[in-house]
Amino acid sequence: MFAEERHRKIVRLIRERQSMEFSALRRLLNVSPATLRRDLTELEQREEVLRVHGGILDPGYLRRETSFDQRMLENGAAKKSIAQLVAKMIPDGATVFVDAGSTCLEAGKALLGRPHLRLITHSVSLLEASRHGQAEILCLGGVLRKVSGAMTGPAALGALKGLRADWALVGASGLDPIEGCSTTEPSEAELKRTVLTRAHRKVLLADSSKWKRASTVRFAAWHDFSDWIAERPPAGVELKGLLASGLKLHHADFPQS
């Protein structure tokens, strides 16, 4: 395949999918990493693609990123069932990091009424809700991403490196059976990676609609998590391999709508 033909195919794939991981695109094109990097450099100079850590975006993708308020309206009952299940698992006296995603917000709210817990978070929405809770709250500062309501950047990362948690509740935008867990934006991905190095028990909170729907920036392999909580078991033979590797899947047998 000649370079121009590859370039047209890359642009078409990115327009269709809006985002792709570098490794997935390389497999589809069957080219070396060096060749793909050269192609992407040229396409980025022409402003036809946008490169981020580990992935490639349609240049308009970030402008179209679903807002936090919109995500809160999606699969709301499933998110609440996940939150209720993880809240039952966490004992009094624990220190818990709560991520800034919509499912994690529901989990954080389920924990706020317990005075013998300490919650660490960078979620502006959870901080607002905590004014009426009893749990101790430790807030991470940083730069506010308005679309997600998350504090990110060097200040948040620096604060995390001085903290440890018993539990980390982390969300994801996409789950790939092979690649692992991904999100939409590099700064949030970096914060998630750091959180996973600072906690003892690492719990993925993601409903089954995310299964086989990889997002742009990979932030964790499956072995980086000890548990995955979903509202129901996701379908797919690949799930057996994940469970065989030691990942514990918990689900609430949420009724089908």
Sequence and secondary structure as in RCSB ss.txt:
>XXXX:A:sequence
MFAEERHRKIVRLIRERQSMEFSALRRLLNVSPATLRRDLTELEQREEVLRVHGGILDPGYLRRETSFDQRMLEN
GAAKKSIAQLVAKMIPDGATVFVDAGSTCLEAGKALLGRPHLRLITHSVSLLEASRHGQAEILCLGGVLRKVSGA
MTGPAALGALKGLRADWALVGASGLDPIEGCSTTEPSEAELKRTVLTRAHRKVLLADSSKWKRASTVRFAAWHDF
SDWIAERPPAGVELKGLLASGLKLHHADFPQS
>XXXX:A:secstr
  HHHHHHHHHHHHHHHSEEEHHHHHHHHT  HHHHHHHHHHHHHTTS EEETTEEE TTTGGG   HHHHHHTT
HHHHHHHHHHHHHHS TT EEEE SSHHHHHHHHHHTT TT EEEE BHHHHHHGGG  SEEEE   EEETTTTE
EESHHHHHHHTT  EEEEEEE SEEETTTEEEES HHHHHHHHHHHHSEEEEEEE  GGGBT   SEEEE GGG 
SEEEESS   STHHHHHHHTT EEEE      
